Amino acid sequence: GYMLDGFPRTIQQAEALETITADLKKPLDAVINIDVAPAKLVDRLSGRFICKTCGATDHKIYNPPKVAGTCDRCGGHEFFQREDDKP
């Protein structure tokens, strides 16, 4: 089996997924749509940041590093935010 998160997002992707699942003989059994307030989604996405050294992902509210400005995994001090995680 499989689980897809945030995919497909376009008609073209949905058509490609339909072709793939038919070829694999593993059709979709169910779809779950989780309705979340847009403001909550922006808060969740825009709080993510990533360590430049090791790639660990943290969140300023939901999963902050134990020591502010220091990566829990590698001790790095440089972080960045992906373009698609910005408000």
PDB file of N, CA, C and O in Angstrom:
ATOM      1  N   GLY A   1       0.818  -1.198   0.000  1.00  0.00           N
ATOM      2  CA  GLY A   1       0.000   0.000   0.000  1.00  0.00           C
ATOM      3  C   GLY A   1       0.851   1.246   0.000  1.00  0.00           C
ATOM      4  O   GLY A   1       2.077   1.198  -0.105  1.00  0.00           O
ATOM      5  N   TYR A   2       0.180   2.332   0.118  1.00  0.00           N
ATOM      6  CA  TYR A   2       0.863   3.623   0.117  1.00  0.00           C
ATOM      7  C   TYR A   2      -0.049   4.692   0.689  1.00  0.00           C
ATOM      8  O   TYR A   2      -1.267   4.528   0.752  1.00  0.00           O
ATOM      9  N   MET A   3       0.568   5.793   1.105  1.00  0.00           N
ATOM     10  CA  MET A   3      -0.164   6.957   1.569  1.00  0.00           C
ATOM     11  C   MET A   3       0.464   8.167   0.907  1.00  0.00           C
ATOM     12  O   MET A   3       1.689   8.295   0.883  1.00  0.00           O
ATOM     13  N   LEU A   4      -0.348   9.045   0.377  1.00  0.00           N
ATOM     14  CA  LEU A   4       0.129  10.255  -0.273  1.00  0.00           C
ATOM     15  C   LEU A   4      -0.304  11.457   0.557  1.00  0.00           C
ATOM     16  O   LEU A   4      -1.442  11.513   1.023  1.00  0.00           O
ATOM     17  N   ASP A   5       0.576  12.394   0.739  1.00  0.00           N
ATOM     18  CA  ASP A   5       0.289  13.589   1.534  1.00  0.00           C
ATOM     19  C   ASP A   5       0.458  14.817   0.652  1.00  0.00           C
ATOM     20  O   ASP A   5       1.574  15.136   0.243  1.00  0.00           O
ATOM     21  N   GLY A   6      -0.625  15.503   0.356  1.00  0.00           N
ATOM     22  CA  GLY A   6      -0.559  16.713  -0.456  1.00  0.00           C
ATOM     23  C   GLY A   6      -0.359  16.434  -1.934  1.00  0.00           C
ATOM     24  O   GLY A   6       0.126  17.298  -2.665  1.00  0.00           O
ATOM     25  N   PHE A   7      -0.719  15.262  -2.379  1.00  0.00           N
ATOM     26  CA  PHE A   7      -0.556  14.883  -3.783  1.00  0.00           C
ATOM     27  C   PHE A   7      -1.717  13.985  -4.153  1.00  0.00           C
ATOM     28  O   PHE A   7      -2.060  13.094  -3.376  1.00  0.00           O
ATOM     29  N   PRO A   8      -2.322  14.178  -5.283  1.00  0.00           N
ATOM     30  CA  PRO A   8      -2.019  15.141  -6.337  1.00  0.00           C
ATOM     31  C   PRO A   8      -2.602  16.521  -6.030  1.00  0.00           C
ATOM     32  O   PRO A   8      -3.565  16.658  -5.275  1.00  0.00           O
ATOM     33  N   ARG A   9      -1.991  17.534  -6.637  1.00  0.00           N
ATOM     34  CA  ARG A   9      -2.453  18.918  -6.451  1.00  0.00           C
ATOM     35  C   ARG A   9      -3.047  19.509  -7.723  1.00  0.00           C
ATOM     36  O   ARG A   9      -3.694  20.555  -7.683  1.00  0.00           O
ATOM     37  N   THR A  10      -2.828  18.844  -8.845  1.00  0.00           N
ATOM     38  CA  THR A  10      -3.344  19.355 -10.115  1.00  0.00           C
ATOM     39  C   THR A  10      -4.065  18.231 -10.857  1.00  0.00           C
ATOM     40  O   THR A  10      -3.901  17.055 -10.531  1.00  0.00           O
ATOM     41  N   ILE A  11      -4.861  18.602 -11.852  1.00  0.00           N
ATOM     42  CA  ILE A  11      -5.537  17.607 -12.684  1.00  0.00           C
ATOM     43  C   ILE A  11      -4.514  16.716 -13.374  1.00  0.00           C
ATOM     44  O   ILE A  11      -4.696  15.501 -13.438  1.00  0.00           O
ATOM     45  N   GLN A  12      -3.439  17.307 -13.890  1.00  0.00           N
ATOM     46  CA  GLN A  12      -2.404  16.529 -14.578  1.00  0.00           C
ATOM     47  C   GLN A  12      -1.776  15.501 -13.631  1.00  0.00           C
ATOM     48  O   GLN A  12      -1.541  14.358 -14.024  1.00  0.00           O
ATOM     49  N   GLN A  13      -1.508  15.899 -12.402  1.00  0.00           N
ATOM     50  CA  GLN A  13      -0.948  14.964 -11.422  1.00  0.00           C
ATOM     51  C   GLN A  13      -1.955  13.857 -11.097  1.00  0.00           C
ATOM     52  O   GLN A  13      -1.576  12.694 -10.957  1.00  0.00           O
ATOM     53  N   ALA A  14      -3.223  14.213 -10.979  1.00  0.00           N
ATOM     54  CA  ALA A  14      -4.254  13.214 -10.690  1.00  0.00           C
ATOM     55  C   ALA A  14      -4.363  12.201 -11.825  1.00  0.00           C
ATOM     56  O   ALA A  14      -4.511  11.004 -11.580  1.00  0.00           O
ATOM     57  N   GLU A  15      -4.291  12.675 -13.058  1.00  0.00           N
ATOM     58  CA  GLU A  15      -4.336  11.768 -14.210  1.00  0.00           C
ATOM     59  C   GLU A  15      -3.122  10.840 -14.234  1.00  0.00           C
ATOM     60  O   GLU A  15      -3.246   9.653 -14.537  1.00  0.00           O
ATOM     61  N   ALA A  16      -1.953  11.389 -13.914  1.00  0.00           N
ATOM     62  CA  ALA A  16      -0.738  10.570 -13.866  1.00  0.00           C
ATOM     63  C   ALA A  16      -0.844   9.530 -12.753  1.00  0.00           C
ATOM     64  O   ALA A  16      -0.454   8.378 -12.942  1.00  0.00           O
ATOM     65  N   LEU A  17      -1.365   9.929 -11.606  1.00  0.00           N
ATOM     66  CA  LEU A  17      -1.550   8.992 -10.497  1.00  0.00           C
ATOM     67  C   LEU A  17      -2.514   7.877 -10.887  1.00  0.00           C
ATOM     68  O   LEU A  17      -2.285   6.715 -10.553  1.00  0.00           O
ATOM     69  N   GLU A  18      -3.567   8.215 -11.576  1.00  0.00           N
ATOM     70  CA  GLU A  18      -4.530   7.206 -12.026  1.00  0.00           C
ATOM     71  C   GLU A  18      -3.852   6.181 -12.939  1.00  0.00           C
ATOM     72  O   GLU A  18      -4.101   4.981 -12.827  1.00  0.00           O
ATOM     73  N   THR A  19      -3.007   6.657 -13.828  1.00  0.00           N
ATOM     74  CA  THR A  19      -2.265   5.764 -14.729  1.00  0.00           C
ATOM     75  C   THR A  19      -1.315   4.861 -13.933  1.00  0.00           C
ATOM     76  O   THR A  19      -1.251   3.655 -14.170  1.00  0.00           O
ATOM     77  N   ILE A  20      -0.594   5.444 -13.008  1.00  0.00           N
ATOM     78  CA  ILE A  20       0.373   4.683 -12.205  1.00  0.00           C
ATOM     79  C   ILE A  20      -0.333   3.613 -11.377  1.00  0.00           C
ATOM     80  O   ILE A  20       0.097   2.460 -11.354  1.00  0.00           O
ATOM     81  N   THR A  21      -1.423   3.995 -10.695  1.00  0.00           N
ATOM     82  CA  THR A  21      -2.118   3.019  -9.856  1.00  0.00           C
ATOM     83  C   THR A  21      -2.737   1.903 -10.697  1.00  0.00           C
ATOM     84  O   THR A  21      -2.797   0.758 -10.248  1.00  0.00           O
ATOM     85  N   ALA A  22      -3.195   2.217 -11.904  1.00  0.00           N
ATOM     86  CA  ALA A  22      -3.737   1.185 -12.799  1.00  0.00           C
ATOM     87  C   ALA A  22      -2.625   0.234 -13.243  1.00  0.00           C
ATOM     88  O   ALA A  22      -2.807  -0.984 -13.251  1.00  0.00           O
ATOM     89  N   ASP A  23      -1.474   0.796 -13.613  1.00  0.00           N
ATOM     90  CA  ASP A  23      -0.331  -0.035 -14.033  1.00  0.00           C
ATOM     91  C   ASP A  23       0.133  -0.966 -12.909  1.00  0.00           C
ATOM     92  O   ASP A  23       0.514  -2.109 -13.159  1.00  0.00           O
ATOM     93  N   LEU A  24       0.099  -0.474 -11.688  1.00  0.00           N
ATOM     94  CA  LEU A  24       0.532  -1.265 -10.530  1.00  0.00           C
ATOM     95  C   LEU A  24      -0.561  -2.195 -10.006  1.00  0.00           C
ATOM     96  O   LEU A  24      -0.322  -3.031  -9.134  1.00  0.00           O
ATOM     97  N   LYS A  25      -1.768  -2.032 -10.557  1.00  0.00           N
ATOM     98  CA  LYS A  25      -2.931  -2.797 -10.087  1.00  0.00           C
ATOM     99  C   LYS A  25      -3.156  -2.582  -8.585  1.00  0.00           C
ATOM    100  O   LYS A  25      -3.504  -3.505  -7.849  1.00  0.00           O
ATOM    101  N   LYS A  26      -2.947  -1.339  -8.162  1.00  0.00           N
ATOM    102  CA  LYS A  26      -3.169  -0.942  -6.768  1.00  0.00           C
ATOM    103  C   LYS A  26      -4.011   0.339  -6.765  1.00  0.00           C
ATOM    104  O   LYS A  26      -3.489   1.433  -6.546  1.00  0.00           O
ATOM    105  N   PRO A  27      -5.311   0.192  -7.010  1.00  0.00           N
ATOM    106  CA  PRO A  27      -6.159   1.381  -7.079  1.00  0.00           C
ATOM    107  C   PRO A  27      -6.316   2.056  -5.715  1.00  0.00           C
ATOM    108  O   PRO A  27      -6.091   1.446  -4.670  1.00  0.00           O
ATOM    109  N   LEU A  28      -6.702   3.312  -5.754  1.00  0.00           N
ATOM    110  CA  LEU A  28      -6.969   4.035  -4.516  1.00  0.00           C
ATOM    111  C   LEU A  28      -8.195   3.439  -3.843  1.00  0.00           C
ATOM    112  O   LEU A  28      -9.205   3.190  -4.502  1.00  0.00           O
ATOM    113  N   ASP A  29      -8.115   3.206  -2.528  1.00  0.00           N
ATOM    114  CA  ASP A  29      -9.246   2.684  -1.758  1.00  0.00           C
ATOM    115  C   ASP A  29     -10.065   3.810  -1.136  1.00  0.00           C
ATOM    116  O   ASP A  29     -11.290   3.726  -1.049  1.00  0.00           O
ATOM    117  N   ALA A  30      -9.382   4.851  -0.710  1.00  0.00           N
ATOM    118  CA  ALA A  30     -10.050   5.923   0.025  1.00  0.00           C
ATOM    119  C   ALA A  30      -9.251   7.205  -0.090  1.00  0.00           C
ATOM    120  O   ALA A  30      -8.061   7.195  -0.402  1.00  0.00           O
ATOM    121  N   VAL A  31      -9.931   8.300   0.167  1.00  0.00           N
ATOM    122  CA  VAL A  31      -9.302   9.613   0.200  1.00  0.00           C
ATOM    123  C   VAL A  31      -9.781  10.308   1.461  1.00  0.00           C
ATOM    124  O   VAL A  31     -10.969  10.280   1.781  1.00  0.00           O
ATOM    125  N   ILE A  32      -8.870  10.921   2.165  1.00  0.00           N
ATOM    126  CA  ILE A  32      -9.215  11.686   3.366  1.00  0.00           C
ATOM    127  C   ILE A  32      -8.850  13.137   3.104  1.00  0.00           C
ATOM    128  O   ILE A  32      -7.723  13.442   2.711  1.00  0.00           O
ATOM    129  N   ASN A  33      -9.794  14.020   3.321  1.00  0.00           N
ATOM    130  CA  ASN A  33      -9.555  15.451   3.182  1.00  0.00           C
ATOM    131  C   ASN A  33      -9.653  16.069   4.577  1.00  0.00           C
ATOM    132  O   ASN A  33     -10.704  16.004   5.213  1.00  0.00           O
ATOM    133  N   ILE A  34      -8.576  16.659   5.043  1.00  0.00           N
ATOM    134  CA  ILE A  34      -8.561  17.289   6.360  1.00  0.00           C
ATOM    135  C   ILE A  34      -8.689  18.798   6.147  1.00  0.00           C
ATOM    136  O   ILE A  34      -7.830  19.430   5.531  1.00  0.00           O
ATOM    137  N   ASP A  35      -9.764  19.350   6.664  1.00  0.00           N
ATOM    138  CA  ASP A  35     -10.047  20.773   6.492  1.00  0.00           C
ATOM    139  C   ASP A  35      -9.437  21.551   7.657  1.00  0.00           C
ATOM    140  O   ASP A  35      -9.808  21.348   8.813  1.00  0.00           O
ATOM    141  N   VAL A  36      -8.503  22.437   7.342  1.00  0.00           N
ATOM    142  CA  VAL A  36      -7.820  23.224   8.361  1.00  0.00           C
ATOM    143  C   VAL A  36      -7.928  24.695   7.982  1.00  0.00           C
ATOM    144  O   VAL A  36      -7.809  25.052   6.810  1.00  0.00           O
ATOM    145  N   ALA A  37      -8.153  25.534   8.969  1.00  0.00           N
ATOM    146  CA  ALA A  37      -8.256  26.973   8.724  1.00  0.00           C
ATOM    147  C   ALA A  37      -6.965  27.480   8.078  1.00  0.00           C
ATOM    148  O   ALA A  37      -5.873  27.143   8.536  1.00  0.00           O
ATOM    149  N   PRO A  38      -7.079  28.283   7.023  1.00  0.00           N
ATOM    150  CA  PRO A  38      -5.880  28.795   6.342  1.00  0.00           C
ATOM    151  C   PRO A  38      -4.884  29.489   7.273  1.00  0.00           C
ATOM    152  O   PRO A  38      -3.676  29.333   7.097  1.00  0.00           O
ATOM    153  N   ALA A  39      -5.357  30.239   8.243  1.00  0.00           N
ATOM    154  CA  ALA A  39      -4.434  30.931   9.160  1.00  0.00           C
ATOM    155  C   ALA A  39      -3.612  29.928   9.967  1.00  0.00           C
ATOM    156  O   ALA A  39      -2.433  30.164  10.231  1.00  0.00           O
ATOM    157  N   LYS A  40      -4.223  28.816  10.358  1.00  0.00           N
ATOM    158  CA  LYS A  40      -3.511  27.783  11.106  1.00  0.00           C
ATOM    159  C   LYS A  40      -2.436  27.132  10.232  1.00  0.00           C
ATOM    160  O   LYS A  40      -1.333  26.846  10.698  1.00  0.00           O
ATOM    161  N   LEU A  41      -2.773  26.904   8.964  1.00  0.00           N
ATOM    162  CA  LEU A  41      -1.793  26.328   8.035  1.00  0.00           C
ATOM    163  C   LEU A  41      -0.584  27.251   7.854  1.00  0.00           C
ATOM    164  O   LEU A  41       0.559  26.796   7.831  1.00  0.00           O
ATOM    165  N   VAL A  42      -0.856  28.557   7.727  1.00  0.00           N
ATOM    166  CA  VAL A  42       0.241  29.526   7.565  1.00  0.00           C
ATOM    167  C   VAL A  42       1.135  29.508   8.800  1.00  0.00           C
ATOM    168  O   VAL A  42       2.360  29.545   8.677  1.00  0.00           O
ATOM    169  N   ASP A  43       0.532  29.451   9.992  1.00  0.00           N
ATOM    170  CA  ASP A  43       1.330  29.383  11.231  1.00  0.00           C
ATOM    171  C   ASP A  43       2.211  28.138  11.248  1.00  0.00           C
ATOM    172  O   ASP A  43       3.391  28.205  11.593  1.00  0.00           O
ATOM    173  N   ARG A  44       1.626  27.005  10.874  1.00  0.00           N
ATOM    174  CA  ARG A  44       2.381  25.746  10.894  1.00  0.00           C
ATOM    175  C   ARG A  44       3.508  25.751   9.870  1.00  0.00           C
ATOM    176  O   ARG A  44       4.625  25.336  10.175  1.00  0.00           O
ATOM    177  N   LEU A  45       3.225  26.216   8.665  1.00  0.00           N
ATOM    178  CA  LEU A  45       4.243  26.230   7.609  1.00  0.00           C
ATOM    179  C   LEU A  45       5.323  27.274   7.860  1.00  0.00           C
ATOM    180  O   LEU A  45       6.513  26.988   7.727  1.00  0.00           O
ATOM    181  N   SER A  46       4.910  28.473   8.220  1.00  0.00           N
ATOM    182  CA  SER A  46       5.879  29.566   8.315  1.00  0.00           C
ATOM    183  C   SER A  46       6.780  29.469   9.539  1.00  0.00           C
ATOM    184  O   SER A  46       7.754  30.214   9.642  1.00  0.00           O
ATOM    185  N   GLY A  47       6.473  28.563  10.473  1.00  0.00           N
ATOM    186  CA  GLY A  47       7.335  28.379  11.634  1.00  0.00           C
ATOM    187  C   GLY A  47       8.441  27.364  11.430  1.00  0.00           C
ATOM    188  O   GLY A  47       9.310  27.211  12.288  1.00  0.00           O
ATOM    189  N   ARG A  48       8.419  26.659  10.286  1.00  0.00           N
ATOM    190  CA  ARG A  48       9.443  25.635  10.029  1.00  0.00           C
ATOM    191  C   ARG A  48      10.778  26.281   9.655  1.00  0.00           C
ATOM    192  O   ARG A  48      10.817  27.298   8.962  1.00  0.00           O
ATOM    193  N   PHE A  49      11.862  25.679  10.123  1.00  0.00           N
ATOM    194  CA  PHE A  49      13.195  26.088   9.677  1.00  0.00           C
ATOM    195  C   PHE A  49      14.110  24.869   9.689  1.00  0.00           C
ATOM    196  O   PHE A  49      13.869  23.899  10.407  1.00  0.00           O
ATOM    197  N   ILE A  50      15.155  24.938   8.886  1.00  0.00           N
ATOM    198  CA  ILE A  50      16.014  23.784   8.638  1.00  0.00           C
ATOM    199  C   ILE A  50      17.466  24.138   8.932  1.00  0.00           C
ATOM    200  O   ILE A  50      17.927  25.230   8.598  1.00  0.00           O
ATOM    201  N   CYS A  51      18.183  23.210   9.560  1.00  0.00           N
ATOM    202  CA  CYS A  51      19.612  23.388   9.832  1.00  0.00           C
ATOM    203  C   CYS A  51      20.386  23.264   8.524  1.00  0.00           C
ATOM    204  O   CYS A  51      20.217  22.292   7.788  1.00  0.00           O
ATOM    205  N   LYS A  52      21.236  24.249   8.235  1.00  0.00           N
ATOM    206  CA  LYS A  52      22.045  24.203   7.006  1.00  0.00           C
ATOM    207  C   LYS A  52      23.085  23.098   7.036  1.00  0.00           C
ATOM    208  O   LYS A  52      23.491  22.610   5.982  1.00  0.00           O
ATOM    209  N   THR A  53      23.520  22.694   8.209  1.00  0.00           N
ATOM    210  CA  THR A  53      24.570  21.692   8.314  1.00  0.00           C
ATOM    211  C   THR A  53      24.060  20.270   8.124  1.00  0.00           C
ATOM    212  O   THR A  53      24.627  19.507   7.341  1.00  0.00           O
ATOM    213  N   CYS A  54      22.985  19.904   8.838  1.00  0.00           N
ATOM    214  CA  CYS A  54      22.545  18.505   8.809  1.00  0.00           C
ATOM    215  C   CYS A  54      21.159  18.284   8.217  1.00  0.00           C
ATOM    216  O   CYS A  54      20.768  17.143   7.974  1.00  0.00           O
ATOM    217  N   GLY A  55      20.406  19.364   7.979  1.00  0.00           N
ATOM    218  CA  GLY A  55      19.083  19.224   7.385  1.00  0.00           C
ATOM    219  C   GLY A  55      17.965  18.934   8.368  1.00  0.00           C
ATOM    220  O   GLY A  55      16.835  18.688   7.946  1.00  0.00           O
ATOM    221  N   ALA A  56      18.240  18.955   9.666  1.00  0.00           N
ATOM    222  CA  ALA A  56      17.188  18.725  10.659  1.00  0.00           C
ATOM    223  C   ALA A  56      16.142  19.825  10.555  1.00  0.00           C
ATOM    224  O   ALA A  56      16.472  20.991  10.336  1.00  0.00           O
ATOM    225  N   THR A  57      14.881  19.444  10.713  1.00  0.00           N
ATOM    226  CA  THR A  57      13.780  20.407  10.631  1.00  0.00           C
ATOM    227  C   THR A  57      13.225  20.659  12.024  1.00  0.00           C
ATOM    228  O   THR A  57      12.954  19.722  12.776  1.00  0.00           O
ATOM    229  N   ASP A  58      13.062  21.922  12.356  1.00  0.00           N
ATOM    230  CA  ASP A  58      12.481  22.334  13.635  1.00  0.00           C
ATOM    231  C   ASP A  58      11.326  23.292  13.351  1.00  0.00           C
ATOM    232  O   ASP A  58      11.079  23.666  12.205  1.00  0.00           O
ATOM    233  N   HIS A  59      10.630  23.678  14.409  1.00  0.00           N
ATOM    234  CA  HIS A  59       9.533  24.624  14.296  1.00  0.00           C
ATOM    235  C   HIS A  59       9.626  25.587  15.472  1.00  0.00           C
ATOM    236  O   HIS A  59       9.845  25.174  16.611  1.00  0.00           O
ATOM    237  N   LYS A  60       9.458  26.874  15.185  1.00  0.00           N
ATOM    238  CA  LYS A  60       9.656  27.874  16.243  1.00  0.00           C
ATOM    239  C   LYS A  60       8.655  27.729  17.392  1.00  0.00           C
ATOM    240  O   LYS A  60       8.962  28.133  18.514  1.00  0.00           O
ATOM    241  N   ILE A  61       7.456  27.158  17.145  1.00  0.00           N
ATOM    242  CA  ILE A  61       6.461  26.988  18.199  1.00  0.00           C
ATOM    243  C   ILE A  61       6.318  25.527  18.619  1.00  0.00           C
ATOM    244  O   ILE A  61       6.364  25.222  19.810  1.00  0.00           O
ATOM    245  N   TYR A  62       6.146  24.625  17.656  1.00  0.00           N
ATOM    246  CA  TYR A  62       5.798  23.238  17.944  1.00  0.00           C
ATOM    247  C   TYR A  62       6.977  22.301  18.204  1.00  0.00           C
ATOM    248  O   TYR A  62       6.802  21.240  18.803  1.00  0.00           O
ATOM    249  N   ASN A  63       8.171  22.682  17.761  1.00  0.00           N
ATOM    250  CA  ASN A  63       9.340  21.822  17.964  1.00  0.00           C
ATOM    251  C   ASN A  63      10.613  22.668  17.962  1.00  0.00           C
ATOM    252  O   ASN A  63      11.481  22.477  17.111  1.00  0.00           O
ATOM    253  N   PRO A  64      10.730  23.599  18.906  1.00  0.00           N
ATOM    254  CA  PRO A  64      11.923  24.450  18.920  1.00  0.00           C
ATOM    255  C   PRO A  64      13.141  23.677  19.421  1.00  0.00           C
ATOM    256  O   PRO A  64      13.001  22.709  20.169  1.00  0.00           O
ATOM    257  N   PRO A  65      14.337  24.106  19.008  1.00  0.00           N
ATOM    258  CA  PRO A  65      15.537  23.453  19.544  1.00  0.00           C
ATOM    259  C   PRO A  65      15.636  23.691  21.055  1.00  0.00           C
ATOM    260  O   PRO A  65      15.110  24.679  21.569  1.00  0.00           O
ATOM    261  N   LYS A  66      16.303  22.791  21.749  1.00  0.00           N
ATOM    262  CA  LYS A  66      16.442  22.912  23.213  1.00  0.00           C
ATOM    263  C   LYS A  66      17.169  24.191  23.600  1.00  0.00           C
ATOM    264  O   LYS A  66      16.847  24.831  24.601  1.00  0.00           O
ATOM    265  N   VAL A  67      18.169  24.553  22.774  1.00  0.00           N
ATOM    266  CA  VAL A  67      18.907  25.796  22.982  1.00  0.00           C
ATOM    267  C   VAL A  67      18.652  26.669  21.753  1.00  0.00           C
ATOM    268  O   VAL A  67      18.984  26.282  20.633  1.00  0.00           O
ATOM    269  N   ALA A  68      18.068  27.838  21.965  1.00  0.00           N
ATOM    270  CA  ALA A  68      17.730  28.714  20.847  1.00  0.00           C
ATOM    271  C   ALA A  68      18.950  28.985  19.972  1.00  0.00           C
ATOM    272  O   ALA A  68      20.025  29.318  20.473  1.00  0.00           O
ATOM    273  N   GLY A  69      18.773  28.841  18.663  1.00  0.00           N
ATOM    274  CA  GLY A  69      19.852  29.123  17.730  1.00  0.00           C
ATOM    275  C   GLY A  69      20.862  28.017  17.557  1.00  0.00           C
ATOM    276  O   GLY A  69      21.856  28.196  16.853  1.00  0.00           O
ATOM    277  N   THR A  70      20.628  26.852  18.194  1.00  0.00           N
ATOM    278  CA  THR A  70      21.552  25.722  18.101  1.00  0.00           C
ATOM    279  C   THR A  70      20.785  24.460  17.714  1.00  0.00           C
ATOM    280  O   THR A  70      19.801  24.104  18.363  1.00  0.00           O
ATOM    281  N   CYS A  71      21.231  23.791  16.667  1.00  0.00           N
ATOM    282  CA  CYS A  71      20.598  22.566  16.211  1.00  0.00           C
ATOM    283  C   CYS A  71      20.783  21.456  17.243  1.00  0.00           C
ATOM    284  O   CYS A  71      21.900  21.194  17.689  1.00  0.00           O
ATOM    285  N   ASP A  72      19.679  20.807  17.618  1.00  0.00           N
ATOM    286  CA  ASP A  72      19.752  19.694  18.579  1.00  0.00           C
ATOM    287  C   ASP A  72      20.545  18.514  18.034  1.00  0.00           C
ATOM    288  O   ASP A  72      21.199  17.808  18.801  1.00  0.00           O
ATOM    289  N   ARG A  73      20.498  18.289  16.734  1.00  0.00           N
ATOM    290  CA  ARG A  73      21.132  17.115  16.137  1.00  0.00           C
ATOM    291  C   ARG A  73      22.640  17.283  15.983  1.00  0.00           C
ATOM    292  O   ARG A  73      23.402  16.397  16.368  1.00  0.00           O
ATOM    293  N   CYS A  74      23.083  18.424  15.418  1.00  0.00           N
ATOM    294  CA  CYS A  74      24.510  18.548  15.094  1.00  0.00           C
ATOM    295  C   CYS A  74      25.216  19.717  15.780  1.00  0.00           C
ATOM    296  O   CYS A  74      26.437  19.839  15.687  1.00  0.00           O
ATOM    297  N   GLY A  75      24.464  20.574  16.466  1.00  0.00           N
ATOM    298  CA  GLY A  75      25.069  21.724  17.122  1.00  0.00           C
ATOM    299  C   GLY A  75      25.291  22.913  16.201  1.00  0.00           C
ATOM    300  O   GLY A  75      25.870  23.920  16.609  1.00  0.00           O
ATOM    301  N   GLY A  76      24.833  22.797  14.957  1.00  0.00           N
ATOM    302  CA  GLY A  76      24.989  23.899  14.003  1.00  0.00           C
ATOM    303  C   GLY A  76      24.220  25.139  14.425  1.00  0.00           C
ATOM    304  O   GLY A  76      23.311  25.080  15.254  1.00  0.00           O
ATOM    305  N   HIS A  77      24.614  26.283  13.823  1.00  0.00           N
ATOM    306  CA  HIS A  77      23.993  27.563  14.189  1.00  0.00           C
ATOM    307  C   HIS A  77      23.413  28.300  12.987  1.00  0.00           C
ATOM    308  O   HIS A  77      22.925  29.421  13.125  1.00  0.00           O
ATOM    309  N   GLU A  78      23.461  27.682  11.815  1.00  0.00           N
ATOM    310  CA  GLU A  78      22.911  28.332  10.629  1.00  0.00           C
ATOM    311  C   GLU A  78      21.660  27.596  10.193  1.00  0.00           C
ATOM    312  O   GLU A  78      21.656  26.374  10.046  1.00  0.00           O
ATOM    313  N   PHE A  79      20.594  28.364   9.989  1.00  0.00           N
ATOM    314  CA  PHE A  79      19.314  27.796   9.609  1.00  0.00           C
ATOM    315  C   PHE A  79      18.777  28.530   8.391  1.00  0.00           C
ATOM    316  O   PHE A  79      19.181  29.655   8.100  1.00  0.00           O
ATOM    317  N   PHE A  80      17.867  27.882   7.687  1.00  0.00           N
ATOM    318  CA  PHE A  80      17.203  28.537   6.564  1.00  0.00           C
ATOM    319  C   PHE A  80      15.758  28.075   6.516  1.00  0.00           C
ATOM    320  O   PHE A  80      15.367  27.104   7.163  1.00  0.00           O
ATOM    321  N   GLN A  81      14.980  28.800   5.728  1.00  0.00           N
ATOM    322  CA  GLN A  81      13.584  28.451   5.533  1.00  0.00           C
ATOM    323  C   GLN A  81      13.345  28.254   4.042  1.00  0.00           C
ATOM    324  O   GLN A  81      13.743  29.082   3.224  1.00  0.00           O
ATOM    325  N   ARG A  82      12.685  27.141   3.697  1.00  0.00           N
ATOM    326  CA  ARG A  82      12.371  26.873   2.286  1.00  0.00           C
ATOM    327  C   ARG A  82      11.413  27.937   1.768  1.00  0.00           C
ATOM    328  O   ARG A  82      10.602  28.474   2.522  1.00  0.00           O
ATOM    329  N   GLU A  83      11.511  28.235   0.493  1.00  0.00           N
ATOM    330  CA  GLU A  83      10.634  29.234  -0.108  1.00  0.00           C
ATOM    331  C   GLU A  83       9.161  28.885   0.090  1.00  0.00           C
ATOM    332  O   GLU A  83       8.346  29.771   0.349  1.00  0.00           O
ATOM    333  N   ASP A  84       8.813  27.605  -0.029  1.00  0.00           N
ATOM    334  CA  ASP A  84       7.391  27.226   0.100  1.00  0.00           C
ATOM    335  C   ASP A  84       6.925  27.140   1.559  1.00  0.00           C
ATOM    336  O   ASP A  84       5.764  26.821   1.814  1.00  0.00           O
ATOM    337  N   ASP A  85       7.813  27.419   2.513  1.00  0.00           N
ATOM    338  CA  ASP A  85       7.429  27.488   3.912  1.00  0.00           C
ATOM    339  C   ASP A  85       7.278  28.930   4.407  1.00  0.00           C
ATOM    340  O   ASP A  85       6.983  29.159   5.580  1.00  0.00           O
ATOM    341  N   LYS A  86       7.476  29.878   3.528  1.00  0.00           N
ATOM    342  CA  LYS A  86       7.333  31.282   3.906  1.00  0.00           C
ATOM    343  C   LYS A  86       5.884  31.718   3.713  1.00  0.00           C
ATOM    344  O   LYS A  86       5.207  31.257   2.794  1.00  0.00           O
ATOM    345  N   PRO A  87       5.407  32.622   4.599  1.00  0.00           N
ATOM    346  CA  PRO A  87       3.993  33.036   4.505  1.00  0.00           C
ATOM    347  C   PRO A  87       3.632  33.567   3.135  1.00  0.00           C
ATOM    348  O   PRO A  87       2.485  33.952   2.904  1.00  0.00           O
TER     349      PRO A  87
END
